[in-house]
Structures are given as structure tokens and as C-alpha cells.
Amino acid sequence: MASKKIFGIVLAGGEGKRLMPLTADRAKPAVPFGGTYRLVDFALSNLLNSGLTQIVVLTQYKSHSLDRHIAETWRLSGLLNSYVASVPAQQRLGKRWYTGSADAILQSLNLINDEKPDIIVVVGADHVYRMDFEQMIDAHVESGMGVTVAAIRQPLSLADQFGVIQTTARRPTKISRFLEKPKNARGLADSPDEVLASMGNYVFNTDALVAAVHADAELEGSSHDMGGDLIPAFVRNGDAGVYDLNRNVVPGATDRDRFYWRDVGTIESFFEAHQDLISALPVFNLYNQAWPIITQQLNSPPAKLVRDARGNTGLTIDSIVSLGSVISGARVERSVLGPWSTIESGAVVTDSVLFDRARVHPNAVVARSILDKNVVIEEGARVGVDPVRDRERGFTVTDSGITVVGKGERVSP
């Protein structure tokens, strides 16, 4: 890798419709996660920890908060031409926005021409995982392929949710077929109950990527999508390899979280990913200092857990409490509390995700809910405790900025 010039591209222009209303006023990669982070921090941390120091983030949809987060947080030294730069859609090829992830790269080829890298790493901006890309790059160079696709083993029963990669026994690292959400996928030779699912992370030879996006632009009927169009074209040309995440060794990883990867593209998966963080032995460990997830440290006071005015003590179990949060005589269980959350006496908060400036007042019950920033719940209000809805989905999502007032008033999404 040392003899190759590497360039990183983070695709961060997605609309994130399935995460509404959390994406009502922000891009999906800017959605808060884990009480402190933004989703884009995981992709950027993996690239930076892997030694990449020239990275662009291609943005488009409601990108202001994402652009600001990158500008304020991801500042590298310009003395060595190191940078993480947010690049909005530039309309260099006409008055149109990006029509797909491959088109986003086509419209941003000036960035590649400026740096003239040998290899380009292209990753998504909305997955939660750890990965050492240097090891994948080394495997890519050794393979001689035009592109290498990162893959993770997933249960065969979930094959219809992913792009599934198939290989042959003779060439186990060369992709023979790429199937988009197949209904009848077959298992792996060494693990019949699993398939190789694409992680949405790719390593390209620069000339191969540039040629591919130009060719894709000329194809009538193409959706100009990286996984849907570009990679299948490489496979048809016999020029696509696969990198199994099982080969990746991340410093500080444990057996429990070594191969963790989650696409948090839906409210359900977003909620479940938070639950993965908060057990005593978490499925995904945020406390790995050998491979840190980097983010902006807000200028906030420490979290505070205190008795209430009557001397009642609260209880906080299996939860993450971020800077600026105040818990006063309340019960908080299996929850992630973002900055400036205030949970007061009499409140019961369970299995919840509370974002910036949420406030829960006395006697409120917030059960299995996701509350976006600036939410105010007044005394007696209830969120996510409807028996029918809880049985169907397990939690309720409130609208961004909702304010509930009046004793006993019901909150509806």
C-alpha cells in the first residue's frame, strides 16, 4: 500500500426516506447515533484509522448539518495535503443532480483528476462497523482485479435483503455472479447456512473505475447505481474480486464484535443497532481505543445523575448517557441519551433513543421510543405505550421538533 497513492470517496448523498422523520431536516449520514456520533463518523473513522488522509464526502440531500459536522470535526493538517472535504453536487455535466451513486462519481471526476491516485476506496456513509481498509487494499492489489467488493457473511435466510456474491471453488476470491436480493440463493461451500453479502465498500483501480462510470453513463436504462449496475458490469467482464470480512483483523476487536456490521437504513434496524451498544458485553464496542470512532466533542458539561428535590434516587441500567444529560430521580433502562437530555423525577424511560435537547418531565412514560431533537414532553404525556402499536413495531417514532403540552396528553407519530 505504501507505494500506491490512495484516495477515499464517501457516498453521502442518499435521501434516507426509510429513516423518516429522522431525516426530515438532515441527510441520512448526519443522523445522530450512539448519543455522541453521526452515522458518517463510522466510515470516516475506518478510512482514517486505515491510513487514508485524502478523503472527499459527496453530499446532496439536505446536507447543511452534514457539511457543518465535517467542517468542524474532520480537520486534518494541510501541510501534508491531508484533508476530509465535503463536496456538494456540482452539476458539472449539466443542470441535474446525481441520479445514482455511479453518476455521483462521474460528476466528480475532477476530484480524481486533481489527485491522480492509483487506487480509489469507495464506501457508503450510513453503516455501523469497524474495518481495516489497508488489509483489503493489499488483497485487492494482489488479486489484479479492477474492483474488489467487501463482503460479510449473513444468514442464508436473509439473502433476499442484500446483494449476494457467489464464487467458484477454483477461484474463491473472484466473483462469478452478483445477485441483487435473490429469493433462492445458495449457501457457501464452507458454511451452507450463510451467504456473502455486499457491504457497499469497494476498492477500485482508478483507470478501471473511470472507464466504468463513463461506460455506464452511455447505457440506456441504467439506474447508474454502484451495486446495481457498476459492479455487475465488472463481474460480467471477469474483473471483480471479493474480500471476505472474516479475513480482516481490526486492532482491539473482541470475538463478540469482530465482524459486526449493520445497515441502519430503517427505523427498526436503527433502534436495534442502539440496543447492540448498551449491554455489559456489547455486540458493538464503542470503547475500543485501538481503533477509535472519532467525532466532535461538544462543549457541554458532564452528564449528571442526582437525587430529586425530595431526595429520591433514580436508577440507570444498561444505558449510555452523553455529555449534557441530567437525570434527576428517574428510572432509565436500556436507553441512549443524547446531549442535553433532561430526565426528571417520576419519569420512566426504557429502550429509548433520545436526541439533542429532548426533555422528559415528571410522571411521563417514554417506552421503546425514538425521539428526535428538540422534543419536549410535558408532565403526564405518554409516548410509545400503545399496546397494539408496541406489539406490531415495538416502538414509536415522533415527528422532528414535536412539543407535547398538557397533562395526560397522548403523543402520536
Backbone torsions as a table, in degrees:
resi	resn	phi	psi	omega
1	MET	NA	-30.3	-174.6
2	ALA	-62.2	-31.5	-177.3
3	SER	-85.8	-4.8	-178.6
4	LYS	-106.9	143.3	173.3
5	LYS	-91.9	124.2	-172.7
6	ILE	-111.8	138.6	179.3
7	PHE	-127.8	135.7	-178.1
8	GLY	-108.8	135.2	175.5
9	ILE	-124.2	124.4	176.8
10	VAL	-107.2	121.4	-180.0
11	LEU	-86.0	108.9	-173.0
12	ALA	-130.6	30.7	-176.3
13	GLY	-101.1	4.6	-175.2
14	GLY	-68.0	150.5	-176.8
15	GLU	-80.6	-34.0	178.1
16	GLY	70.3	43.3	-177.0
17	LYS	-60.4	-34.7	-176.0
18	ARG	-72.7	-11.2	177.1
19	LEU	-99.3	9.0	175.6
20	MET	-59.3	143.0	5.5
21	PRO	-90.5	9.0	-178.9
22	LEU	-64.4	-22.8	178.5
23	THR	-104.4	19.1	-178.9
24	ALA	-64.5	-33.4	-178.8
25	ASP	-132.4	22.8	179.0
26	ARG	-153.8	157.1	173.0
27	ALA	-69.9	151.0	-179.0
28	LYS	-55.5	-44.1	179.4
29	PRO	-63.8	-15.9	179.0
30	ALA	-91.7	-0.9	179.5
31	VAL	-63.7	130.6	178.5
32	PRO	-62.2	150.2	179.7
33	PHE	-149.5	138.0	174.2
34	GLY	69.6	18.6	176.4
35	GLY	83.4	-23.1	-174.4
36	THR	-130.5	-33.6	-168.2
37	TYR	-93.0	170.0	162.6
38	ARG	-112.7	153.0	-175.8
39	LEU	-56.8	-36.1	-177.9
40	VAL	-64.1	-22.1	-177.3
41	ASP	-61.9	-28.2	-178.1
42	PHE	-71.2	-45.4	177.3
43	ALA	-63.4	-46.1	-177.7
44	LEU	-66.6	-39.3	178.7
45	SER	-63.4	-42.3	178.8
46	ASN	-63.1	-42.0	179.4
47	LEU	-66.3	-45.8	-178.6
48	LEU	-66.8	-43.0	177.3
49	ASN	-63.2	-23.4	179.2
50	SER	-85.8	0.0	176.0
51	GLY	98.5	2.3	177.2
52	LEU	-80.9	130.5	-176.9
53	THR	-126.8	6.1	172.7
54	GLN	-126.3	103.0	-170.9
55	ILE	-135.0	134.5	172.5
56	VAL	-117.0	145.9	178.7
57	VAL	-115.7	112.3	-177.5
58	LEU	-85.8	117.6	-174.5
59	THR	-117.4	162.5	177.0
60	GLN	-156.4	-59.7	-169.4
61	TYR	-84.0	119.4	174.8
62	LYS	41.4	59.8	-166.0
63	SER	-93.4	2.0	-172.4
64	HIS	-58.5	-50.9	-177.2
65	SER	-66.1	-32.7	176.8
66	LEU	-68.1	-46.5	178.5
67	ASP	-59.5	-43.0	-179.1
68	ARG	-66.4	-40.7	179.1
69	HIS	-61.6	-44.0	180.0
70	ILE	-65.9	-42.3	-179.1
71	ALA	-64.4	-38.4	-176.1
72	GLU	-84.2	-26.4	-171.5
73	THR	-103.1	-46.5	-168.0
74	TRP	-99.5	65.4	-179.4
75	ARG	-103.8	112.6	178.7
76	LEU	-103.9	168.8	-177.7
77	SER	-74.3	122.7	176.9
78	GLY	-76.0	-11.0	-179.1
79	LEU	-61.5	-32.2	179.9
80	LEU	-107.3	21.3	-178.6
81	ASN	57.0	40.3	177.4
82	SER	-101.1	138.3	-178.2
83	TYR	-164.5	154.5	162.2
84	VAL	-121.6	113.7	-172.7
85	ALA	-119.5	131.3	173.5
86	SER	-84.7	125.0	-176.3
87	VAL	-122.7	111.1	178.6
88	PRO	-74.8	164.7	174.3
89	ALA	-57.2	128.1	-170.4
90	GLN	-105.3	-9.3	-179.1
91	GLN	54.0	42.3	-179.8
92	ARG	-72.4	-20.5	-177.6
93	LEU	-109.7	23.7	179.7
94	GLY	128.1	174.5	-177.5
95	LYS	-81.5	70.7	178.5
96	ARG	-150.4	154.1	176.7
97	TRP	-88.4	178.2	176.1
98	TYR	-62.0	133.6	176.2
99	THR	-99.5	-3.2	178.8
100	GLY	176.0	173.3	-176.3
101	SER	-66.6	-36.0	177.1
102	ALA	-68.4	-37.9	177.5
103	ASP	-66.2	-32.7	177.0
104	ALA	-60.4	-40.0	178.4
105	ILE	-72.2	-39.3	177.5
106	LEU	-57.5	-44.2	-179.0
107	GLN	-75.7	-5.0	-178.4
108	SER	-119.3	22.0	-178.0
109	LEU	-63.7	-20.7	177.0
110	ASN	-60.7	-32.0	178.6
111	LEU	-66.4	-38.9	177.9
112	ILE	-70.6	-41.7	179.9
113	ASN	-63.7	-32.4	179.4
114	ASP	-66.1	-41.4	-174.0
115	GLU	-92.7	-27.2	-179.3
116	LYS	53.0	56.1	179.6
117	PRO	-76.9	160.9	173.2
118	ASP	-83.7	-35.8	-174.3
119	ILE	-134.3	142.7	179.4
120	ILE	-123.4	128.3	174.8
121	VAL	-101.1	123.2	-179.1
122	VAL	-116.2	124.0	-177.7
123	VAL	-134.3	157.6	171.9
124	GLY	-80.7	168.5	-173.9
125	ALA	-115.0	13.0	-172.3
126	ASP	-136.3	31.8	175.8
127	HIS	-116.0	149.8	179.0
128	VAL	-107.1	116.8	-176.1
129	TYR	-174.5	171.4	167.6
130	ARG	-124.7	140.4	179.4
131	MET	-159.8	136.8	175.6
132	ASP	-93.4	104.4	-176.5
133	PHE	-72.6	-20.6	178.5
134	GLU	-60.4	-40.5	178.7
135	GLN	-65.5	-38.2	178.0
136	MET	-68.2	-38.8	178.3
137	ILE	-63.1	-43.3	178.2
138	ASP	-59.7	-42.4	178.5
139	ALA	-65.6	-36.7	178.6
140	HIS	-64.6	-47.5	-179.9
141	VAL	-60.2	-42.4	-179.4
142	GLU	-64.2	-34.0	-175.6
143	SER	-71.6	-30.0	-176.7
144	GLY	77.6	7.3	-179.0
145	MET	-80.3	161.6	176.0
146	GLY	-75.6	-32.1	178.7
147	VAL	-142.8	146.1	171.7
148	THR	-123.6	131.6	-177.4
149	VAL	-105.9	126.6	175.6
150	ALA	-74.7	137.7	-178.0
151	ALA	-136.9	149.2	177.8
152	ILE	-125.9	144.4	179.6
153	ARG	-75.8	130.1	179.5
154	GLN	-131.0	155.6	179.2
155	PRO	-58.4	142.0	178.8
156	LEU	-55.8	-33.2	-178.7
157	SER	-65.2	-18.3	-179.1
158	LEU	-102.1	9.9	-174.4
159	ALA	-58.9	-31.7	-176.9
160	ASP	-75.8	4.8	177.0
161	GLN	-105.1	-3.4	-172.4
162	PHE	-133.4	168.7	163.7
163	GLY	-82.1	119.9	-172.5
164	VAL	-103.3	133.6	-177.1
165	ILE	-103.9	132.2	175.6
166	GLN	-119.8	144.1	178.0
167	THR	-128.9	179.2	175.6
168	THR	-114.0	159.2	179.2
169	ALA	-62.6	-31.3	-178.4
170	ARG	-73.7	-35.3	179.8
171	ARG	-129.8	77.0	-173.8
172	PRO	-67.7	-13.9	179.0
173	THR	-106.0	6.2	176.6
174	LYS	-108.4	132.0	-178.4
175	ILE	-78.2	123.4	177.5
176	SER	-95.9	-31.4	177.7
177	ARG	-146.3	144.2	175.4
178	PHE	-124.9	112.6	-173.1
179	LEU	-111.1	124.7	-179.5
180	GLU	-87.7	109.6	176.7
181	LYS	50.2	57.9	-176.5
182	PRO	-72.7	149.4	178.3
183	LYS	-90.4	-18.3	-175.2
184	ASN	-132.6	46.0	-179.9
185	ALA	-68.1	152.4	176.0
186	ARG	-103.6	153.0	-178.1
187	GLY	-76.1	171.7	179.8
188	LEU	-73.7	153.0	-179.4
189	ALA	-61.8	-39.0	-178.8
190	ASP	-92.3	-2.0	179.2
191	SER	-157.3	83.5	-172.3
192	PRO	-60.2	-19.1	-178.7
193	ASP	-93.8	8.7	-178.9
194	GLU	-129.4	157.8	172.1
195	VAL	-126.5	163.9	172.6
196	LEU	-94.1	115.3	-178.5
197	ALA	-105.7	137.1	178.2
198	SER	-65.2	136.1	178.0
199	MET	-90.7	-5.3	-176.1
200	GLY	78.0	19.0	177.3
201	ASN	-117.3	133.9	-173.9
202	TYR	-137.4	148.6	170.6
203	VAL	-120.7	122.9	-176.9
204	PHE	-117.1	146.7	157.4
205	ASN	-71.0	135.6	-173.3
206	THR	-57.6	-47.4	-177.8
207	ASP	-63.5	-34.0	179.3
208	ALA	-68.8	-40.6	179.3
209	LEU	-66.8	-44.7	-179.1
210	VAL	-61.6	-44.5	178.7
211	ALA	-63.7	-38.8	-176.9
212	ALA	-67.3	-42.4	-178.4
213	VAL	-70.7	-31.4	175.4
214	HIS	-67.3	-43.8	180.0
215	ALA	-65.4	-40.9	179.8
216	ASP	-63.5	-35.1	-178.8
217	ALA	-63.5	-25.7	-178.0
218	GLU	-88.5	-8.0	-175.6
219	LEU	-83.0	119.7	177.0
220	GLU	-72.1	132.2	179.7
221	GLY	91.5	-6.5	177.5
222	SER	-71.1	142.8	174.4
223	SER	-88.4	-0.8	176.3
224	HIS	56.6	44.1	-178.4
225	ASP	-107.7	141.4	-177.2
226	MET	-61.4	-54.1	-177.7
227	GLY	-78.7	-31.3	-175.8
228	GLY	-83.3	-26.4	-174.4
229	ASP	-125.8	-50.3	-172.6
230	LEU	-67.7	-51.0	-177.9
231	ILE	-63.7	-45.2	175.7
232	PRO	-56.2	-33.6	177.6
233	ALA	-65.5	-42.0	175.2
234	PHE	-61.1	-40.5	-179.4
235	VAL	-63.4	-44.8	179.2
236	ARG	-61.0	-30.6	179.2
237	ASN	-86.6	1.8	-179.9
238	GLY	68.0	29.6	-172.8
239	ASP	-123.1	27.7	-177.6
240	ALA	-125.2	130.1	176.5
241	GLY	-114.4	167.7	-179.7
242	VAL	-124.3	143.4	176.4
243	TYR	-120.3	110.3	-179.8
244	ASP	-75.8	126.0	-179.6
245	LEU	-58.5	-21.6	176.7
246	ASN	-58.6	-21.0	179.6
247	ARG	-83.8	-10.8	-171.4
248	ASN	-89.3	128.8	179.9
249	VAL	-115.9	107.7	-179.8
250	VAL	-95.4	127.3	178.6
251	PRO	-54.9	136.0	176.4
252	GLY	82.4	-4.7	-178.8
253	ALA	-71.1	149.1	176.8
254	THR	-106.3	166.0	178.1
255	ASP	-60.2	-27.7	-176.7
256	ARG	-76.6	-33.9	-175.7
257	ASP	-118.4	13.6	-172.3
258	ARG	-60.6	-40.8	-174.7
259	PHE	-117.9	35.9	179.5
260	TYR	-75.5	133.9	173.8
261	TRP	-155.4	130.6	178.6
262	ARG	-141.2	131.9	171.9
263	ASP	-87.4	112.5	-175.7
264	VAL	-98.4	48.2	-175.7
265	GLY	-82.3	-9.8	178.2
266	THR	-123.5	161.7	177.6
267	ILE	-60.7	-39.5	-180.0
268	GLU	-62.0	-48.9	-178.6
269	SER	-69.3	-32.3	176.8
270	PHE	-62.5	-45.4	178.4
271	PHE	-65.1	-45.8	-178.3
272	GLU	-63.9	-35.8	178.8
273	ALA	-64.1	-35.2	176.0
274	HIS	-66.9	-37.7	178.1
275	GLN	-65.1	-27.6	177.8
276	ASP	-67.3	-19.5	-174.6
277	LEU	-83.3	-24.7	-157.8
278	ILE	-106.1	1.5	177.2
279	SER	-76.4	164.1	-179.9
280	ALA	-59.8	-36.8	173.5
281	LEU	-116.2	83.7	-169.0
282	PRO	-64.9	147.6	175.5
283	VAL	-66.6	-33.0	172.5
284	PHE	-125.6	120.9	-171.2
285	ASN	-96.4	111.4	177.6
286	LEU	-75.6	-9.4	-170.8
287	TYR	-101.7	23.0	176.5
288	ASN	-81.1	99.0	-177.0
289	GLN	-76.2	-14.6	177.7
290	ALA	-77.8	-18.3	178.1
291	TRP	-143.8	72.6	-170.8
292	PRO	-71.0	147.2	167.8
293	ILE	-91.6	119.5	-170.3
294	ILE	-97.4	142.5	175.7
295	THR	-156.1	179.2	177.5
296	GLN	-77.2	129.6	175.1
297	GLN	-90.6	107.1	-175.2
298	LEU	-66.5	149.4	176.1
299	ASN	-79.9	80.0	-175.0
300	SER	-130.1	153.7	174.8
301	PRO	-70.8	164.9	178.9
302	PRO	-63.7	158.5	171.5
303	ALA	-65.5	146.2	-177.0
304	LYS	-131.5	129.0	177.1
305	LEU	-119.7	112.3	-171.5
306	VAL	-134.3	165.6	170.1
307	ARG	-68.9	157.5	175.1
308	ASP	-86.1	-174.7	-174.7
309	ALA	-63.0	-23.3	179.9
310	ARG	-96.9	7.4	177.9
311	GLY	85.4	5.2	179.1
312	ASN	-72.8	135.5	178.0
313	THR	-94.2	145.9	178.1
314	GLY	-92.2	-174.2	-178.9
315	LEU	-144.4	123.7	178.3
316	THR	-122.1	118.6	-173.9
317	ILE	-126.8	131.9	172.5
318	ASP	47.6	52.7	-175.8
319	SER	-134.6	161.3	172.7
320	ILE	-113.2	123.6	-178.2
321	VAL	-118.3	117.3	-174.2
322	SER	-89.6	170.6	177.7
323	LEU	-52.7	142.8	176.1
324	GLY	85.8	-8.2	-180.0
325	SER	-80.0	143.6	176.3
326	VAL	-127.0	123.9	177.7
327	ILE	-118.4	116.7	-174.3
328	SER	-120.1	99.8	174.8
329	GLY	63.2	23.6	-176.8
330	ALA	-110.2	164.7	176.6
331	ARG	-103.0	123.7	179.1
332	VAL	-127.0	122.8	-175.4
333	GLU	-137.4	131.0	177.9
334	ARG	49.3	53.8	-176.8
335	SER	-131.1	158.6	173.4
336	VAL	-120.8	116.0	-176.1
337	LEU	-106.7	121.1	-179.9
338	GLY	-80.6	177.0	-178.9
339	PRO	-55.8	139.8	174.2
340	TRP	70.7	16.4	171.3
341	SER	-70.5	137.2	177.3
342	THR	-124.8	114.2	-178.2
343	ILE	-114.4	113.4	-171.8
344	GLU	-102.9	173.9	-174.0
345	SER	-52.2	136.5	177.0
346	GLY	91.0	-12.3	-179.0
347	ALA	-77.9	149.0	173.6
348	VAL	-124.6	115.4	-176.4
349	VAL	-122.0	115.4	-178.1
350	THR	-132.7	141.6	173.9
351	ASP	48.9	48.3	-172.2
352	SER	-122.6	163.2	172.0
353	VAL	-128.2	114.4	-178.0
354	LEU	-112.4	126.8	-177.9
355	PHE	-94.4	-167.5	-172.9
356	ASP	-51.2	131.7	169.5
357	ARG	64.3	18.1	172.1
358	ALA	-66.2	148.6	178.7
359	ARG	-142.0	124.9	179.6
360	VAL	-111.5	122.2	-174.6
361	HIS	-94.0	169.2	-176.3
362	PRO	-52.4	142.1	175.7
363	ASN	70.9	4.9	174.3
364	ALA	-77.6	153.9	175.0
365	VAL	-124.0	119.3	178.7
366	VAL	-119.0	98.0	-171.8
367	ALA	-113.8	121.9	175.1
368	ARG	50.4	58.2	-175.5
369	SER	-129.4	157.1	170.6
370	ILE	-116.9	117.6	-177.5
371	LEU	-112.6	122.5	-179.7
372	ASP	-78.1	175.9	-172.7
373	LYS	-62.0	154.7	176.8
374	ASN	65.9	19.7	177.1
375	VAL	-78.1	136.1	175.4
376	VAL	-124.9	123.9	178.3
377	ILE	-116.7	115.6	-176.6
378	GLU	-84.1	173.7	-174.6
379	GLU	-54.8	129.7	176.5
380	GLY	86.7	-11.2	179.9
381	ALA	-69.7	151.5	179.8
382	ARG	-127.6	142.2	178.8
383	VAL	-132.3	128.0	172.0
384	GLY	70.0	31.7	179.8
385	VAL	-118.6	13.2	176.0
386	ASP	-70.5	122.7	-173.5
387	PRO	-60.8	-40.5	-178.1
388	VAL	-67.2	-47.9	-178.3
389	ARG	-66.1	-40.6	178.7
390	ASP	-62.0	-36.3	-179.2
391	ARG	-70.9	-33.3	-177.5
392	GLU	-80.0	-43.8	-174.2
393	ARG	-122.7	-19.4	176.7
394	GLY	88.8	-13.9	-180.0
395	PHE	-163.5	168.3	-179.8
396	THR	-120.3	145.4	176.1
397	VAL	-113.5	125.1	179.0
398	THR	-89.9	160.0	176.5
399	ASP	-70.8	150.9	178.8
400	SER	-62.3	130.8	175.4
401	GLY	79.1	10.1	-176.9
402	ILE	-65.3	139.5	174.3
403	THR	-123.2	124.7	-178.7
404	VAL	-110.4	125.6	-179.5
405	VAL	-128.7	156.6	177.2
406	GLY	98.2	131.8	-175.4
407	LYS	-65.1	129.3	176.1
408	GLY	77.4	6.8	-177.7
409	GLU	-72.3	141.0	-177.1
410	ARG	-88.1	139.9	177.5
411	VAL	-98.3	131.6	176.9
412	SER	-123.8	142.9	179.7
413	PRO	-71.5	NA	NA
